[in-house]
Amino acid sequence: MTDRYPELSLIDDYLSGRMSEPERDAFEERLFEFDGALQAEVAFLDRLARFTHHIVALGTLHPGLTRAEVDHLRAAGRRVELRELGAPGTVTAQPLAPGTEVVVQRADLRLFDVDSVDLEIVLPELGHVKTLRELKVDPSDGAVYACCDATLFQMALEQSPQTTFRVVAVRAGRRETVAQYELLAPG
C-alpha cells in the first residue's frame, strides 16, 4: 500500500500532530491531488487502527496468555469463553455464547521444558497462512492458552470449515511439532 502511495506512510505523523504547520499543509495538498484515489487505502488503515485499539482495550493483543491473565481479563469484566481442547486431534467448535468478547482455547500439553512455542495455522484451501510466534506457556500448568477476538474467531470458522493448528515447541534451539489440532466448524 505505501509502495503505491508513499504519502500514507506519513499519515500517522499527520494525525498525531507531529508535523509542522508547513509540512501539514503540503501533506494535505498532496492528498487532495489524488482526488479520492486513496479512499480505499485510508478506509482500510482506519479500520485497522480501530480494530487494533479494540483488541488492545480487550487485552488480547498478544495471542498467548497464562491462566492468571485469563482470570485478570474476566475480573476486569471481559466476557471470556475458555475452551478446553483436550488431547491433540479433531475438535468440533461449538457456537459461541452470546456476548462473548474473547475466545481462549486451552491446550493442556504439559510443556514445562520448552524455550518457546509457536502456533502454525493451516487452512486446507490455502496451506500455511500464519504463525503466531512465541506464545506463552503457563508456568503453573504447562498449558498453552491461545487467545482470539470473538468476532475474528467467528469469521475464521465461517470462512473455512477446517483449520489445522500445529503447536511447535523450541527446545535447546530445535523446533519440533508437539501437537496438532484439527478445528472443525460446527454443523
Steps between C-alpha positions, in 0.01 A plus 500: 500500500768752591699394192218630277430800724808595705298785650311247713817425696473858633137479606584416862720811526219704349226364726710516817603862445871427465524693173584866496236730354678533161548120485132447587387745231719334236375156607135608471560651155662177385206292630249720315692445177396135508132598466362198687752242378611440859151448637518118519852502645414761764179314589703179546752677724215649702339158547837350594566775755152462652534122523846534655365739763216253561726200562735707718201609711384137526844394616541255211775656293737213581350168387651295786398547861548332836210381715562794734463741206175330395373539858607866495300562179194346663548702819520815284153422366598349165271224376752220449404155376764247606496183294689184590641339185583169665750261346644586157269390220171614349280747687164630380451863601177577677312825437617790716289607794315826432704805597837323494783748441805275528549131417781319679583144397704308758731222385615298803834389358715501817777695326722575798830449317469725193666829413203626298193385308377602156151430371483433126162547335423297187187518283434210260418735213802731553767305687706663774354850550641630826736429787433647842848524646620453855172430673527479874497167674332527837770421757246365748346230281709482178193582289474730201209745512437626144298820503287649221248779461154338482404676177820389330452145634145489358613641164773237476249218563267640234779536241652155540322188624832356622807658654816317602698630796852362535670564833874527438728506804858620511723294727872571516479682166319216319146538366262206528128457449361388836127503420255548217133592526240496222232754588177435309224757460169403662227338292 
